[in-house]
Amino acid sequence: MSLFFPLLSKRMSSSKKHSLKSMMLQVAKDLLDAEEIEKKEERKRYMEDHCPPLSYPISKQELQVLCKELHAKIENVDEERYILEHKAIMVVNEVKDLNIKIVDLKGKFKKPPLKKVRMSADAMLQALLGSKHKISMDLRANLKQVKKEVKEEVADVGDWRKNVEDKAGMDGRKKMFESEA
């Protein structure tokens, strides 16, 4: 009781708590009984709406006609049930097949992480093509040998001002012609 009324629990006596609890239980029981009665009435209304009252045939011929009608209805219901059951089995089998395909596509085992491996191009080709094919991937062997020419280094000119002064005037031009000749 103290859970529902924490402030009142300190002020109420135990007899009042007990009477309050019994009243709450009585109200809950009455509600459950009313709900059960309502369900029974609803079931009865449903049966009256969906199932016509059974009229018993008086003669033998009427009884045979009623039996034939009932058998025809039973056959229709069985046929529908069989068709639905067959469709359900087909769907279940298709789902199983698709699950098997999914498992096959994913692979049954977890793939391990690949490690980096240093491998030469020749070893890679041999691994891919097998030992039958012996192709050399040594690209440097096919290259043409070229000798480097050593360029003559230009003599250090020195101070540029001196060079300009030497070429200035007639003396400088005369030196230029003499050096070309």
QUIPE-V511404 format. One record per pair of residues at least 6 apart in sequence whose ideal C-beta (glycine too) atoms are under 8 Angstrom apart, sorted by the first residue. I is the first residue (numbers start at 1). GAP is how many residues later the second one is. D is the distance in whole Angstrom. If there is no record, write none. Layout:
BEGIN
i=(I & I)
gap=(GAP & GAP)
d=(D & D)
END
This chain:
BEGIN
i=(1 & 1 & 1 & 1 & 1 & 2 & 5 & 9 & 12 & 57 & 57 & 57 & 119 & 120 & 121 & 122 & 122 & 122 & 122 & 125 & 125 & 125 & 126 & 126 & 129 & 157 & 165 & 166 & 166 & 167 & 167 & 167)
gap=(8 & 11 & 16 & 19 & 20 & 7 & 7 & 8 & 8 & 6 & 8 & 9 & 8 & 17 & 16 & 13 & 14 & 15 & 16 & 8 & 10 & 12 & 7 & 8 & 6 & 6 & 7 & 6 & 9 & 6 & 8 & 9)
d=(6 & 8 & 5 & 7 & 6 & 4 & 8 & 7 & 8 & 4 & 7 & 5 & 7 & 8 & 4 & 8 & 6 & 5 & 7 & 7 & 6 & 6 & 8 & 8 & 7 & 6 & 8 & 5 & 7 & 7 & 7 & 7)
END
